[in-house]
C-alpha cells in the first residue's frame, strides 16, 4: 500500500475542518461588511437620497452627503473594522503572524 492510498489521519481531517471553519468565518465577516457598505453607498446615496435630503447635515442635504462623502467615510471605517476583526479571528484559529 503506497503512502497516497492511506486513509487521511484524524489530525489532517481536523485541520481541514478548522481551515474550512476559518474560511467560513472570514467569508461571513466579509459578507456582513459588504452588506453595510452596499446599504450606505447604494441605499443611502441613491435609493433613499430623496427621502434623506429632507435632513440637513453640516449644511448639506443628507442624501447628497452620503453620496459624496458618507459612503467613503464608511468604507474607510469598514477597512479598520475588518482589520480588527480579522486579527481576532486569526488569534482564535491560531493563524496569526
Sine and cosine of phi, psi and omega as CSV:
sin_phi,cos_phi,sin_psi,cos_psi,sin_omega,cos_omega
0.00,0.00,0.80,-0.60,-0.02,-1.00
-0.99,0.14,0.20,-0.98,-0.02,-1.00
-0.89,0.46,-0.55,0.83,-0.02,-1.00
-0.96,0.27,-0.34,0.94,-0.03,-1.00
-1.00,0.09,-0.15,0.99,-0.05,-1.00
-0.96,0.27,0.50,-0.87,0.05,-1.00
-0.93,0.36,0.55,-0.83,0.00,-1.00
-0.90,0.44,0.63,-0.77,0.01,-1.00
-0.95,0.32,0.35,-0.94,0.01,-1.00
-0.90,0.43,-0.47,0.88,0.03,-1.00
-0.91,0.41,-0.69,0.73,0.00,-1.00
-0.95,0.33,-0.53,0.85,0.05,-1.00
-0.92,0.38,-0.69,0.72,-0.01,-1.00
-0.92,0.39,-0.58,0.82,0.08,-1.00
-0.91,0.42,-0.65,0.76,0.03,-1.00
-0.90,0.44,-0.65,0.76,0.03,-1.00
-0.91,0.41,-0.63,0.78,0.02,-1.00
-0.92,0.40,-0.66,0.75,0.06,-1.00
-0.89,0.45,-0.65,0.76,0.03,-1.00
-0.91,0.43,-0.65,0.76,0.03,-1.00
-0.91,0.40,-0.64,0.77,0.04,-1.00
-0.89,0.46,-0.70,0.71,0.00,-1.00
-0.91,0.42,-0.67,0.75,0.04,-1.00
-0.87,0.49,-0.68,0.73,0.01,-1.00
-0.90,0.43,-0.64,0.77,0.02,-1.00
-0.90,0.43,-0.73,0.68,-0.02,-1.00
-0.92,0.40,-0.61,0.79,0.04,-1.00
-0.89,0.46,-0.71,0.71,0.04,-1.00
-0.88,0.48,-0.72,0.70,0.03,-1.00
-0.87,0.50,-0.69,0.73,0.01,-1.00
-0.87,0.50,-0.69,0.73,0.01,-1.00
-0.91,0.42,-0.70,0.71,-0.02,-1.00
-0.92,0.38,-0.63,0.78,0.04,-1.00
-0.92,0.38,-0.55,0.84,0.06,-1.00
-0.90,0.43,-0.67,0.75,0.05,-1.00
-0.88,0.47,-0.72,0.69,-0.02,-1.00
-0.89,0.46,-0.65,0.76,0.02,-1.00
-0.89,0.46,-0.72,0.69,-0.01,-1.00
-0.88,0.48,-0.69,0.73,-0.04,-1.00
-0.94,0.34,-0.75,0.67,-0.10,-1.00
-0.97,0.24,-0.76,0.66,-0.05,-1.00
-1.00,0.09,-0.73,0.68,-0.06,-1.00
-0.92,0.39,-0.83,0.56,-0.05,-1.00
-0.97,0.25,-0.58,0.81,-0.07,-1.00
-0.99,0.14,-0.40,0.92,-0.07,-1.00
-0.82,-0.57,-0.88,0.48,-0.14,-0.99
-0.92,0.40,-0.73,0.68,-0.06,-1.00
-0.99,-0.16,0.22,0.98,-0.09,-1.00
-0.87,0.50,-0.70,0.72,-0.02,-1.00
-0.88,0.47,-0.67,0.74,0.01,-1.00
-0.93,0.38,-0.68,0.73,0.00,-1.00
-0.94,0.33,-0.41,0.91,-0.01,-1.00
-0.92,0.40,-0.18,0.98,0.07,-1.00
-0.95,0.30,-0.26,0.97,-0.02,-1.00
-0.96,-0.29,0.70,-0.72,0.05,-1.00
-1.00,-0.07,0.66,-0.75,0.02,-1.00
-0.69,-0.72,0.93,-0.36,-0.09,-1.00
0.81,0.59,0.60,0.80,0.04,-1.00
1.00,0.09,-0.02,1.00,0.01,-1.00
-0.92,-0.40,0.42,-0.91,0.11,-0.99
-0.93,0.37,0.67,-0.74,-0.12,-0.99
-0.88,0.48,-0.64,0.77,0.04,-1.00
-0.89,0.46,-0.67,0.74,0.06,-1.00
-0.90,0.44,-0.68,0.74,0.00,-1.00
-0.88,0.48,-0.69,0.72,0.03,-1.00
-0.89,0.46,-0.64,0.77,-0.01,-1.00
-0.92,0.39,-0.58,0.82,-0.10,-1.00
-1.00,-0.09,-0.64,0.77,-0.12,-0.99
-0.81,-0.58,-0.68,0.73,-0.15,-0.99
-0.85,0.53,-0.69,0.72,-0.03,-1.00
-0.92,0.39,-0.51,0.86,0.05,-1.00
-0.94,0.35,-0.70,0.71,0.03,-1.00
-0.88,0.48,-0.68,0.73,0.02,-1.00
-0.90,0.44,-0.65,0.76,0.02,-1.00
-0.88,0.48,-0.71,0.71,0.02,-1.00
-0.90,0.44,-0.67,0.74,0.05,-1.00
-0.88,0.47,-0.63,0.77,0.01,-1.00
-0.91,0.41,-0.53,0.85,0.07,-1.00
-0.88,0.47,-0.72,0.69,0.01,-1.00
-0.92,0.40,-0.63,0.77,0.05,-1.00
-0.89,0.46,-0.69,0.72,0.01,-1.00
-0.88,0.48,-0.70,0.72,0.00,-1.00
-0.88,0.47,-0.68,0.73,0.00,-1.00
-0.91,0.41,-0.72,0.69,-0.02,-1.00
-0.91,0.40,-0.62,0.78,0.02,-1.00
-0.93,0.37,-0.58,0.81,0.07,-1.00
-0.87,0.50,-0.70,0.71,0.04,-1.00
-0.91,0.41,-0.65,0.76,0.02,-1.00
-0.91,0.42,-0.65,0.76,0.04,-1.00
-0.89,0.46,-0.67,0.75,0.04,-1.00
-0.90,0.44,-0.66,0.75,-0.03,-1.00
-0.88,0.48,-0.65,0.76,-0.04,-1.00
-0.99,-0.10,0.05,1.00,0.07,-1.00
0.94,0.35,0.57,0.82,0.01,-1.00
-0.87,-0.49,0.41,0.91,0.00,-1.00
-0.96,0.30,0.32,-0.95,-0.03,-1.00
-0.89,0.46,0.00,0.00,0.00,0.00
